Amino acid sequence: MKNKTVNLSVWMFLKVVPAVLLLLYYWMCTVDGYNPVFRYIHAVTLVLAGVIVWAQISYARKNKIFDEFARENLKTTDSACLKAAYVLMAVAALACVFADFSGIIAGYFVVGGILLLTIIRAAMFVVIDRKGM
């Protein structure tokens, strides 16, 4: 079997797709009014996000995607993203407390933060990987 190479930049940005689907799913859950089509789109969105995550995990297990250098870059990126997540969630919590947001707005902070963190993680990994840090 031929060894396929994977562009790590593309791979990292593909991780954003499930986060976008999660935000779309949450938006559909918070829309006022009943639309029977939304019930099917809900299911499709959630199943599609799950299939994409499962496919990414199984592909990564079967193929050696990250070399040792890329693994170190990923550790650096994840460490910085943990700090960014801490700040983002602290800001979201404080905004919800002091601005008296509803639970729906707090949910948007959470799913929006997940999406923002996956984008930051992918962009940071690409920059670190290209600069060779």
DSSP file (Angstrom, degrees, kcal/mol; ACC not computed):
  #  RESIDUE AA STRUCTURE BP1 BP2  ACC     N-H-->O    O-->H-N    N-H-->O    O-->H-N    TCO  KAPPA ALPHA  PHI   PSI    X-CA   Y-CA   Z-CA
    1    1 A M              0   0    0      0, 0.0     2,-0.2     0, 0.0     0, 0.0   0.000 360.0 360.0 360.0 136.0    0.0    0.0    0.0
    2    2 A K        -     0   0    0      1,-0.1     2,-0.6     0, 0.0     0, 0.0  -0.498 360.0-119.8 -75.4 136.0    1.3    3.4   -1.0
    3    3 A N        -     0   0    0     -2,-0.2     2,-0.4    60,-0.0    -1,-0.1  -0.659  28.9-152.1 -78.9 116.7    2.1    5.8    1.9
    4    4 A K        -     0   0    0     -2,-0.6     2,-0.3     1,-0.0    -1,-0.0  -0.729   4.4-141.1 -91.5 136.3   -0.1    8.9    1.5
    5    5 A T        -     0   0    0     -2,-0.4     2,-0.5     2,-0.0    60,-0.1  -0.754  11.2-149.7 -95.7 146.1    1.2   12.2    2.9
    6    6 A V        -     0   0    0     -2,-0.3     2,-0.7    59,-0.2     3,-0.1  -0.943  18.0-123.2-116.1 132.1   -1.2   14.6    4.6
    7    7 A N     >  -     0   0    0     -2,-0.5     4,-2.5     1,-0.2     5,-0.2  -0.647  20.6-153.5 -72.2 115.7   -0.8   18.3    4.5
    8    8 A L  H  > S+     0   0    0     -2,-0.7     4,-2.4     1,-0.2     5,-0.2   0.815  91.1  57.0 -66.4 -30.6   -0.8   19.1    8.2
    9    9 A S  H  > S+     0   0    0      2,-0.2     4,-1.8     1,-0.2    -1,-0.2   0.940 111.1  42.7 -64.0 -46.4   -2.1   22.6    7.7
   10   10 A V  H  > S+     0   0    0      1,-0.2     4,-1.9     2,-0.2    -2,-0.2   0.911 112.3  54.9 -64.8 -42.3   -5.2   21.3    5.9
   11   11 A W  H  X S+     0   0    0     -4,-2.5     4,-0.7     1,-0.2    -2,-0.2   0.905 108.5  48.1 -58.6 -43.7   -5.5   18.5    8.6
   12   12 A M  H >< S+     0   0    0     -4,-2.4     3,-0.6     1,-0.2    -1,-0.2   0.880 111.9  48.7 -67.5 -37.7   -5.6   21.1   11.4
   13   13 A F  H >< S+     0   0    0     -4,-1.8     3,-1.3     1,-0.2     4,-0.4   0.758 101.5  64.0 -75.6 -22.4   -8.1   23.3    9.6
   14   14 A L  H >< S+     0   0    0     -4,-1.9     3,-0.9     1,-0.2    -1,-0.2   0.753  90.6  67.8 -67.3 -22.4  -10.3   20.2    9.0
   15   15 A K  T <X S+     0   0    0     -4,-0.7     4,-0.6    -3,-0.6    -1,-0.2   0.669  89.7  65.2 -68.4 -15.5  -10.6   20.0   12.8
   16   16 A V  H <> S+     0   0    0     -3,-1.3     4,-2.1    -4,-0.2     3,-0.3   0.780  83.2  76.3 -75.9 -27.7  -12.7   23.2   12.6
   17   17 A V  H <> S+     0   0    0     -3,-0.9     4,-2.3    -4,-0.4     5,-0.2   0.896  93.2  48.2 -56.6 -48.1  -15.5   21.6   10.6
   18   18 A P  H  > S+     0   0    0      0, 0.0     4,-2.2     0, 0.0    -1,-0.2   0.871 110.4  53.3 -62.0 -33.1  -17.1   19.7   13.6
   19   19 A A  H  X S+     0   0    0     -4,-0.6     4,-2.1    -3,-0.3    -2,-0.2   0.883 108.5  49.3 -67.2 -37.4  -16.9   22.9   15.7
   20   20 A V  H  X S+     0   0    0     -4,-2.1     4,-2.4     2,-0.2    -1,-0.2   0.912 111.1  49.8 -65.6 -42.3  -18.8   24.8   12.9
   21   21 A L  H  X S+     0   0    0     -4,-2.3     4,-2.6     2,-0.2    -2,-0.2   0.868 108.7  52.9 -64.8 -35.9  -21.4   22.1   12.8
   22   22 A L  H  X S+     0   0    0     -4,-2.2     4,-2.6     2,-0.2    -1,-0.2   0.912 109.8  47.8 -65.0 -42.3  -21.7   22.3   16.6
   23   23 A L  H  X S+     0   0    0     -4,-2.1     4,-2.4     2,-0.2    -2,-0.2   0.912 112.5  49.3 -63.6 -42.0  -22.4   26.0   16.4
   24   24 A L  H  X S+     0   0    0     -4,-2.4     4,-2.2     2,-0.2    -2,-0.2   0.910 111.4  49.7 -62.6 -42.8  -24.9   25.4   13.6
   25   25 A Y  H  X S+     0   0    0     -4,-2.6     4,-1.8     2,-0.2    -2,-0.2   0.923 111.2  48.7 -61.7 -45.4  -26.6   22.7   15.7
   26   26 A Y  H  X S+     0   0    0     -4,-2.6     4,-1.3     1,-0.2    -2,-0.2   0.908 109.5  52.6 -63.6 -41.0  -26.8   25.0   18.8
   27   27 A W  H >X S+     0   0    0     -4,-2.4     4,-0.8     1,-0.2     3,-0.6   0.924 108.5  50.1 -59.5 -44.8  -28.2   27.8   16.7
   28   28 A M  H 3< S+     0   0    0     -4,-2.2     3,-0.4     1,-0.2    -1,-0.2   0.841 108.0  54.3 -64.2 -31.8  -30.9   25.6   15.4
   29   29 A C  H 3< S+     0   0    0     -4,-1.8    -1,-0.2     1,-0.2    -2,-0.2   0.777 111.1  45.3 -70.7 -25.7  -31.7   24.5   18.9
   30   30 A T  H << S+     0   0    0     -4,-1.3    -1,-0.2    -3,-0.6    -2,-0.2   0.496  83.0 114.5 -98.9  -4.1  -32.2   28.2   20.0
   31   31 A V     <  -     0   0    0     -4,-0.8     2,-0.1    -3,-0.4    -3,-0.0  -0.475  67.8-122.5 -69.5 134.2  -34.3   29.4   17.1
   32   32 A D  S    S+     0   0    0     -2,-0.2    -1,-0.1     2,-0.1    -2,-0.1  -0.448  72.8  34.5 -74.8 149.9  -37.8   30.4   18.1
   33   33 A G  S    S-     0   0    0     -2,-0.1     2,-0.5     1,-0.0    -2,-0.0   0.037  88.2 -84.2  90.5 159.3  -40.7   28.7   16.5
   34   34 A Y        +     0   0    0      4,-0.0     3,-0.1     3,-0.0    -2,-0.1  -0.884  39.0 174.8-106.0 128.7  -41.2   25.2   15.3
   35   35 A N    >>  -     0   0    0     -2,-0.5     3,-1.2     1,-0.1     4,-0.8  -0.973  22.7-151.0-130.2 116.8  -40.1   24.2   11.9
   36   36 A P  H 3> S+     0   0    0      0, 0.0     4,-0.8     0, 0.0     3,-0.4   0.787  96.0  61.1 -62.0 -25.8  -40.4   20.4   11.1
   37   37 A V  H >> S+     0   0    0      1,-0.2     4,-2.3     2,-0.2     3,-0.5   0.853  94.2  64.1 -67.6 -32.5  -37.5   20.5    8.7
   38   38 A F  H <> S+     0   0    0     -3,-1.2     4,-3.1     1,-0.2    -1,-0.2   0.841  92.6  62.6 -60.6 -33.2  -35.2   21.6   11.6
   39   39 A R  H 3X S+     0   0    0     -4,-0.8     4,-1.6    -3,-0.4    -1,-0.2   0.911 109.5  39.9 -59.7 -41.6  -35.8   18.3   13.4
   40   40 A Y  H <X S+     0   0    0     -4,-0.8     4,-2.6    -3,-0.5    -2,-0.2   0.882 114.9  51.2 -74.3 -39.2  -34.2   16.4   10.4
   41   41 A I  H  X S+     0   0    0     -4,-2.3     4,-2.8     2,-0.2     5,-0.2   0.878 107.1  55.9 -66.5 -35.8  -31.4   19.0   10.0
   42   42 A H  H  X S+     0   0    0     -4,-3.1     4,-2.5    -5,-0.2     5,-0.2   0.964 110.9  43.6 -54.5 -53.4  -30.7   18.7   13.7
   43   43 A A  H  X S+     0   0    0     -4,-1.6     4,-2.7     1,-0.2     5,-0.3   0.920 114.7  48.4 -62.1 -45.6  -30.1   15.0   13.4
   44   44 A V  H  X S+     0   0    0     -4,-2.6     4,-2.8     1,-0.2    -1,-0.2   0.912 112.0  49.8 -63.2 -42.5  -28.1   15.3   10.2
   45   45 A T  H  X S+     0   0    0     -4,-2.8     4,-2.3     2,-0.2    -2,-0.2   0.933 114.1  43.9 -63.2 -46.5  -25.9   18.0   11.6
   46   46 A L  H  X S+     0   0    0     -4,-2.5     4,-2.2    -5,-0.2    -2,-0.2   0.917 116.4  46.3 -66.6 -43.3  -25.2   16.1   14.8
   47   47 A V  H  X S+     0   0    0     -4,-2.7     4,-2.7    -5,-0.2    -2,-0.2   0.908 112.1  51.7 -65.6 -41.4  -24.6   12.8   13.0
   48   48 A L  H  X S+     0   0    0     -4,-2.8     4,-2.4    -5,-0.3    -2,-0.2   0.913 109.9  49.0 -62.6 -42.7  -22.4   14.5   10.4
   49   49 A A  H  X S+     0   0    0     -4,-2.3     4,-2.3    -5,-0.2    -1,-0.2   0.921 112.8  48.1 -62.1 -43.3  -20.2   16.1   13.1
   50   50 A G  H  X S+     0   0    0     -4,-2.2     4,-2.6     2,-0.2    -2,-0.2   0.903 111.6  49.2 -63.5 -41.9  -19.9   12.7   14.9
   51   51 A V  H  X S+     0   0    0     -4,-2.7     4,-2.8     2,-0.2    -2,-0.2   0.900 111.0  50.3 -64.9 -40.8  -19.0   10.9   11.7
   52   52 A I  H  X S+     0   0    0     -4,-2.4     4,-2.4     2,-0.2    -2,-0.2   0.928 112.4  46.2 -64.5 -44.4  -16.3   13.6   10.8
   53   53 A V  H  X S+     0   0    0     -4,-2.3     4,-2.5     2,-0.2    -2,-0.2   0.933 114.4  48.1 -63.3 -45.2  -14.8   13.3   14.3
   54   54 A W  H  X S+     0   0    0     -4,-2.6     4,-2.8     1,-0.2     5,-0.2   0.915 112.1  49.6 -60.8 -43.5  -14.8    9.5   14.1
   55   55 A A  H  X S+     0   0    0     -4,-2.8     4,-2.4     1,-0.2     5,-0.2   0.900 111.3  49.1 -64.0 -40.9  -13.3    9.5   10.6
   56   56 A Q  H  X S+     0   0    0     -4,-2.4     4,-2.2    -5,-0.2    -1,-0.2   0.919 113.5  46.2 -64.6 -42.9  -10.5   11.9   11.7
   57   57 A I  H  X S+     0   0    0     -4,-2.5     4,-1.8     2,-0.2    -2,-0.2   0.934 115.1  45.5 -66.0 -45.7   -9.7    9.8   14.8
   58   58 A S  H  X S+     0   0    0     -4,-2.8     4,-1.9     1,-0.2    -2,-0.2   0.875 113.0  50.4 -68.2 -35.7   -9.7    6.5   12.9
   59   59 A Y  H  X S+     0   0    0     -4,-2.4     4,-2.1    -5,-0.2    -1,-0.2   0.912 110.2  50.4 -65.9 -41.2   -7.6    8.0   10.0
   60   60 A A  H  < S+     0   0    0     -4,-2.2     5,-0.4    -5,-0.2    -2,-0.2   0.845 110.5  50.0 -66.9 -32.6   -5.1    9.4   12.5
   61   61 A R  H  < S+     0   0    0     -4,-1.8    -1,-0.2     1,-0.2    -2,-0.2   0.879 113.9  44.1 -71.4 -37.1   -4.8    6.0   14.2
   62   62 A K  H  < S+     0   0    0     -4,-1.9     2,-0.4    -5,-0.1    -2,-0.2   0.804 117.4  44.8 -78.7 -29.5   -4.3    4.1   10.9
   63   63 A N  S  < S-     0   0    0     -4,-2.1     2,-1.3    -5,-0.2     3,-0.2  -0.907  81.5-123.7-119.7 142.9   -1.8    6.5    9.5
   64   64 A K        +     0   0    0     -2,-0.4    -3,-0.1     1,-0.2    -4,-0.1  -0.711  41.7 164.3 -84.2  98.0    1.2    8.2   11.0
   65   65 A I        +     0   0    0     -2,-1.3     2,-0.5    -5,-0.4   -59,-0.2   0.917  55.5  53.6 -83.8 -46.2    0.2   11.8   10.4
   66   66 A F        -     0   0    0     -3,-0.2    -1,-0.1    -6,-0.1     2,-0.1  -0.792  68.3-154.4 -99.4 128.1    2.5   13.7   12.7
   67   67 A D     >  -     0   0    0     -2,-0.5     4,-2.3     1,-0.1     5,-0.2  -0.305  43.2 -89.7 -82.8-179.6    6.2   13.2   12.8
   68   68 A E  H  > S+     0   0    0      1,-0.2     4,-1.9     2,-0.2     5,-0.1   0.880 128.1  50.7 -62.9 -38.9    8.2   13.9   16.0
   69   69 A F  H  > S+     0   0    0      1,-0.2     4,-2.0     2,-0.2    -1,-0.2   0.911 111.2  48.1 -64.7 -43.2    8.8   17.6   15.0
   70   70 A A  H  > S+     0   0    0      1,-0.2     4,-2.4     2,-0.2    -2,-0.2   0.859 107.8  56.0 -67.0 -35.4    5.1   18.1   14.3
   71   71 A R  H  X S+     0   0    0     -4,-2.3     4,-2.2     2,-0.2    -1,-0.2   0.910 107.7  48.3 -62.8 -41.4    4.1   16.4   17.6
   72   72 A E  H  X S+     0   0    0     -4,-1.9     4,-2.1     2,-0.2    -2,-0.2   0.901 111.6  50.1 -65.5 -39.8    6.3   18.9   19.5
   73   73 A N  H  X S+     0   0    0     -4,-2.0     4,-2.4     1,-0.2    -2,-0.2   0.889 109.9  51.1 -63.8 -38.5    4.8   21.8   17.6
   74   74 A L  H  X S+     0   0    0     -4,-2.4     4,-2.9     2,-0.2    -2,-0.2   0.882 108.1  51.8 -66.7 -38.7    1.3   20.4   18.5
   75   75 A K  H  X S+     0   0    0     -4,-2.2     4,-2.1     2,-0.2    -2,-0.2   0.913 111.1  47.9 -63.0 -42.1    2.2   20.2   22.2
   76   76 A T  H  X S+     0   0    0     -4,-2.1     4,-2.0     2,-0.2    -2,-0.2   0.921 113.5  47.7 -62.5 -44.7    3.4   23.9   22.1
   77   77 A T  H  X S+     0   0    0     -4,-2.4     4,-2.5     1,-0.2    -2,-0.2   0.928 111.8  48.9 -62.9 -46.8    0.2   24.9   20.3
   78   78 A D  H  X S+     0   0    0     -4,-2.9     4,-1.9     1,-0.2    -1,-0.2   0.864 109.1  53.8 -64.0 -35.9   -2.0   23.0   22.7
   79   79 A S  H  X S+     0   0    0     -4,-2.1     4,-1.4     2,-0.2    -1,-0.2   0.926 111.7  44.2 -64.0 -44.6   -0.2   24.5   25.7
   80   80 A A  H  X S+     0   0    0     -4,-2.0     4,-2.0     1,-0.2    -2,-0.2   0.879 112.1  53.5 -67.2 -37.3   -0.8   28.0   24.4
   81   81 A C  H  X S+     0   0    0     -4,-2.5     4,-2.7     1,-0.2    -1,-0.2   0.818 102.2  58.3 -69.4 -30.1   -4.5   27.2   23.5
   82   82 A L  H  X S+     0   0    0     -4,-1.9     4,-2.1     2,-0.2    -1,-0.2   0.914 108.1  46.3 -63.0 -41.8   -5.1   25.9   27.1
   83   83 A K  H  X S+     0   0    0     -4,-1.4     4,-2.0     2,-0.2    -2,-0.2   0.906 113.0  49.5 -66.1 -40.9   -4.1   29.4   28.3
   84   84 A A  H  X S+     0   0    0     -4,-2.0     4,-2.9     1,-0.2    -2,-0.2   0.888 109.7  52.0 -65.1 -38.6   -6.3   31.0   25.7
   85   85 A A  H  X S+     0   0    0     -4,-2.7     4,-2.7     2,-0.2     5,-0.3   0.900 107.4  52.6 -64.0 -40.9   -9.2   28.8   26.7
   86   86 A Y  H  X S+     0   0    0     -4,-2.1     4,-2.0     2,-0.2    -1,-0.2   0.933 113.0  43.8 -59.7 -46.4   -8.8   29.7   30.3
   87   87 A V  H  X S+     0   0    0     -4,-2.0     4,-2.6     2,-0.2     5,-0.2   0.930 114.4  49.8 -65.7 -45.7   -8.9   33.4   29.4
   88   88 A L  H  X S+     0   0    0     -4,-2.9     4,-2.4     1,-0.2    -2,-0.2   0.920 113.6  44.4 -60.7 -45.5  -11.9   33.0   27.0
   89   89 A M  H  X S+     0   0    0     -4,-2.7     4,-2.5     2,-0.2    -1,-0.2   0.855 112.4  52.2 -71.4 -33.5  -14.0   31.0   29.4
   90   90 A A  H  X S+     0   0    0     -4,-2.0     4,-2.5    -5,-0.3     5,-0.2   0.920 111.7  46.7 -65.8 -43.0  -13.2   33.4   32.3
   91   91 A V  H  X S+     0   0    0     -4,-2.6     4,-2.6     2,-0.2    -2,-0.2   0.916 113.1  49.6 -63.3 -42.8  -14.2   36.4   30.2
   92   92 A A  H  X S+     0   0    0     -4,-2.4     4,-2.2    -5,-0.2    -2,-0.2   0.916 112.0  47.8 -63.1 -42.9  -17.4   34.5   29.1
   93   93 A A  H  X S+     0   0    0     -4,-2.5     4,-1.9     2,-0.2    -2,-0.2   0.924 114.1  46.1 -64.9 -44.3  -18.3   33.6   32.7
   94   94 A L  H  X S+     0   0    0     -4,-2.5     4,-2.8     1,-0.2     5,-0.4   0.887 111.3  52.5 -66.6 -38.1  -17.7   37.2   33.9
   95   95 A A  H  X S+     0   0    0     -4,-2.6     4,-2.1     1,-0.2     6,-0.3   0.900 110.2  48.6 -63.3 -40.1  -19.7   38.6   31.0
   96   96 A C  H  <>S+     0   0    0     -4,-2.2     5,-0.9    -5,-0.2     4,-0.5   0.865 115.1  45.1 -67.7 -35.7  -22.6   36.3   31.8
   97   97 A V  H  <5S+     0   0    0     -4,-1.9    -2,-0.2     3,-0.2    -1,-0.2   0.952 121.6  34.2 -73.1 -50.2  -22.5   37.3   35.5
   98   98 A F  H  <5S+     0   0    0     -4,-2.8    -2,-0.2     1,-0.2    -3,-0.2   0.777 123.0  43.3 -82.6 -26.1  -22.1   41.0   35.2
   99   99 A A  T  <5S-     0   0    0     -4,-2.1    -1,-0.2    -5,-0.4    -3,-0.2   0.496 102.0-130.3 -95.1  -3.7  -24.2   41.6   32.1
  100  100 A D  T   5 -     0   0    0     -4,-0.5    -3,-0.2    -5,-0.2    -4,-0.1   0.921  38.4-177.1  56.0  48.9  -26.9   39.2   33.3
  101  101 A F      < -     0   0    0     -5,-0.9    -1,-0.1    -6,-0.3     2,-0.1  -0.349  25.2-110.5 -72.3 156.9  -27.0   37.2   30.0
  102  102 A S     >  -     0   0    0      1,-0.1     4,-1.9    -2,-0.1     5,-0.1  -0.289  32.2-101.0 -78.1 171.9  -29.5   34.4   29.6
  103  103 A G  H  > S+     0   0    0      1,-0.2     4,-2.1     2,-0.2     5,-0.1   0.813 121.8  58.9 -63.3 -30.8  -28.5   30.8   29.4
  104  104 A I  H  > S+     0   0    0      2,-0.2     4,-2.0     1,-0.2    -1,-0.2   0.925 105.8  47.1 -66.0 -44.1  -28.8   30.9   25.6
  105  105 A I  H  > S+     0   0    0      1,-0.2     4,-2.1     2,-0.2    -2,-0.2   0.897 110.1  53.6 -64.7 -39.3  -26.2   33.6   25.3
  106  106 A A  H  X S+     0   0    0     -4,-1.9     4,-1.9     1,-0.2    -1,-0.2   0.896 107.1  52.3 -61.3 -39.2  -23.9   31.7   27.7
  107  107 A G  H  X S+     0   0    0     -4,-2.1     4,-2.8     1,-0.2     5,-0.3   0.889 106.8  52.4 -62.9 -39.6  -24.3   28.7   25.4
  108  108 A Y  H  X S+     0   0    0     -4,-2.0     4,-2.5     1,-0.2     5,-0.3   0.880 106.7  53.8 -63.8 -37.0  -23.3   30.9   22.4
  109  109 A F  H  X S+     0   0    0     -4,-2.1     4,-2.1     3,-0.2    -2,-0.2   0.918 111.7  45.9 -59.9 -42.3  -20.2   31.9   24.4
  110  110 A V  H  X S+     0   0    0     -4,-1.9     4,-2.3     2,-0.2    -2,-0.2   0.969 118.2  38.4 -68.1 -54.0  -19.3   28.3   24.9
  111  111 A V  H  X S+     0   0    0     -4,-2.8     4,-2.2     1,-0.2    -2,-0.2   0.863 117.9  51.1 -69.5 -32.7  -19.8   27.0   21.4
  112  112 A G  H  X S+     0   0    0     -4,-2.5     4,-2.8    -5,-0.3    -1,-0.2   0.888 109.7  50.8 -66.7 -37.9  -18.4   30.2   19.9
  113  113 A G  H  X S+     0   0    0     -4,-2.1     4,-2.7    -5,-0.3    -2,-0.2   0.885 108.5  51.5 -65.1 -39.1  -15.4   29.8   22.2
  114  114 A I  H  X S+     0   0    0     -4,-2.3     4,-2.1     2,-0.2    -2,-0.2   0.937 112.9  45.6 -61.7 -46.2  -14.9   26.2   21.0
  115  115 A L  H  X S+     0   0    0     -4,-2.2     4,-2.0     1,-0.2    -2,-0.2   0.932 113.7  48.7 -62.9 -45.9  -15.0   27.4   17.4
  116  116 A L  H  X S+     0   0    0     -4,-2.8     4,-2.7     1,-0.2    -2,-0.2   0.901 111.1  50.6 -61.8 -41.3  -12.6   30.3   18.1
  117  117 A L  H  X S+     0   0    0     -4,-2.7     4,-2.8     1,-0.2    -1,-0.2   0.881 108.7  50.8 -66.2 -37.8  -10.2   28.0   19.9
  118  118 A T  H  X S+     0   0    0     -4,-2.1     4,-2.1     2,-0.2    -1,-0.2   0.886 112.9  46.6 -68.2 -35.4  -10.1   25.4   17.1
  119  119 A I  H  X S+     0   0    0     -4,-2.0     4,-2.7     2,-0.2     5,-0.2   0.930 114.1  47.3 -69.1 -44.5   -9.4   28.2   14.6
  120  120 A I  H  X S+     0   0    0     -4,-2.7     4,-3.0     1,-0.2     5,-0.2   0.916 112.0  51.4 -61.0 -42.8   -6.7   29.7   16.8
  121  121 A R  H  X S+     0   0    0     -4,-2.8     4,-2.4     2,-0.2    -1,-0.2   0.924 112.1  45.3 -61.4 -45.3   -5.2   26.2   17.3
  122  122 A A  H  X S+     0   0    0     -4,-2.1     4,-2.2     2,-0.2    -2,-0.2   0.934 116.1  45.5 -65.0 -45.9   -5.1   25.5   13.6
  123  123 A A  H  X S+     0   0    0     -4,-2.7     4,-2.2     1,-0.2    -2,-0.2   0.911 113.8  49.1 -65.0 -41.8   -3.6   28.9   12.7
  124  124 A M  H  X S+     0   0    0     -4,-3.0     4,-2.8    -5,-0.2     5,-0.2   0.903 110.3  51.1 -64.8 -41.0   -1.1   28.8   15.6
  125  125 A F  H  X S+     0   0    0     -4,-2.4     4,-2.9    -5,-0.2     5,-0.2   0.920 109.7  50.2 -62.2 -42.8    0.0   25.3   14.5
  126  126 A V  H  X S+     0   0    0     -4,-2.2     4,-2.2     2,-0.2    -2,-0.2   0.922 112.9  46.3 -61.9 -44.2    0.5   26.4   10.9
  127  127 A V  H  X S+     0   0    0     -4,-2.2     4,-2.2     2,-0.2    -2,-0.2   0.941 115.9  44.4 -64.5 -47.3    2.6   29.4   12.0
  128  128 A I  H  X>S+     0   0    0     -4,-2.8     5,-1.6     1,-0.2     4,-1.3   0.899 113.9  50.6 -64.3 -40.4    4.7   27.4   14.4
  129  129 A D  H  <5S+     0   0    0     -4,-2.9    -1,-0.2    -5,-0.2    -2,-0.2   0.877 112.5  46.1 -66.5 -38.2    5.2   24.6   11.9
  130  130 A R  H  <5S+     0   0    0     -4,-2.2    -1,-0.2    -5,-0.2    -2,-0.2   0.875 114.6  46.6 -72.8 -36.8    6.3   26.9    9.2
  131  131 A K  H  <5S-     0   0    0     -4,-2.2    -1,-0.2    -5,-0.2    -2,-0.2   0.676 105.1-130.6 -79.8 -16.4    8.7   28.9   11.4
  132  132 A G  T  <5       0   0    0     -4,-1.3    -3,-0.2    -5,-0.2    -4,-0.1   0.901 360.0 360.0  71.8  41.8   10.2   25.7   12.8
  133  133 A M      <       0   0    0     -5,-1.6    -4,-0.1    -6,-0.1    -1,-0.1   0.477 360.0 360.0 -79.6 360.0    9.9   26.6   16.4
